[in-house]
Amino acid sequence: MSDVEKGGFISKVVGDKKRWRAYKARVRQLPPDYRTAVDAIERYLMHFVPADKDSAASEFEDLADLFEQAAVDGTPIREIVGKDPVEFAEAFAQNYSEGGYVPAREKKRLTGAIARAEEERPR
């Protein structure tokens, strides 16, 4: 992938490139173990938890905030993410979006279908 293609991809996924670069610079300043954890969470979020680009930028900045503060406080990584890092990442992402257009649409469709089923139930 060329640099131009990468730039287009980044701006489509996370929005403003300046914000993205600032976030990445912050992550590079973390101690190696915290940086590894943030990189892994970032990768998971980008691949499995779709978000709109405005939400994604804020989400990653807040992720950096969380791990910067944890590094300052000396908080162990497991204390941050718990026993299940996937659960942590998904719970963290829920604060920023409904998981993208398709999952949000399907959630609404499921909720509506269950409501209709309740209404159709003979009494």
N, C-alpha and C positions, 0 to 999 in steps of 0.2 A: 504494500500500500504506500503510495507516495505521500510526501509531507502535506501536499494540498488536500489529498483525500482524507488523511488523518485529521487535518484541521476542520474539514467539513463534518466529519464524523463526530468529533469532540463537540463542535458547536451544536450539532443536532441532538446529542445526548445530554450534555451538561450545560448548554447555553454559552454565556459569555466566556471567551477564551482567557481574558484577563483574570476573571474570578477563578477559573480552573487552574491557571498557572500559579496564582497566589496560594490556592489550596495545596497544590502539589509541592510548592516551596515549603509550606508549613509542615507538611508530612515528612519531607526530607530532613527537617530539623529535629524530629522525634528520635528518642533512643531507638536502637535497632529492633528490639523486641516489639515495641509499640508500633513502629513503622511497619513491621511485618504484619502485625494484626490489622492495622488500618488498610494496608494494601489488599489483604485477603477479604476484608469486609467490603471494601470498595469494589473489588472484582465481583463478588457475589451480588452486590446491589445492582451493578451495571448489567449483569447477565440474567438475573432471575427476578428482579423486583423493578419492573419498569416504572418510570416516573416522568412527568413532564419536565422539560429542561429547566424551568424556573425553580421547581421544587428540588430537582437534583442538585443544583448549585448550592442551595441553602442546606440541603441534607448533608452534602460532603463537607461544607464549612462547619456545620455543627458536629460532625463526626471528628473533625480535626480539633475543634474546641474541647470535646469530651476527652480525647486522648492526650491532648496537651495538658489539661488540668490533672488528669490521672497520673501523667508522668511527673508533674511537679509535686503531687501529693504522694507519689510512690505507690499508688494503688496497683495491685497485681492485675494482670490482664484478665485472669479468670474471674476476678471479682467484678470486673466491668461487664464481660460478656456472659458470665454464668457457665453452666455445664453444657448448654447447647448453643453454640455460636449462630447456628441457622435461625433458631428462635429469636435470639437477640437481634440479628440483622433484620428479620422480618418485622419484629415489633418496632424497631427503630424506624424502619421505612414507613410504617403505618402513620407516623406523625406527619408525613409529607405529601402523601397522595393516597388515592384509592387503588393504587397499583396499576395505573395506566387505563386506557380507554376500554380495552376488551374485558379485563377482569372486573372493572367497575360496572360495565354494562351487564355482564353475566351475574354479578351479585344482585343488581336491581331486578334482573329477569327472574332469578331464583326467588327472591323475596316476594315479588309480585305473584308468581305462580303459586307459592304457598298460601298467600293471602286469598287468592281466587279459590284454591282448593278448600280452604276453611269455609268460604262463603257458599260453596256448592254442596257442602256436607248436609245430608238430610237431617232434620231435627226431630 
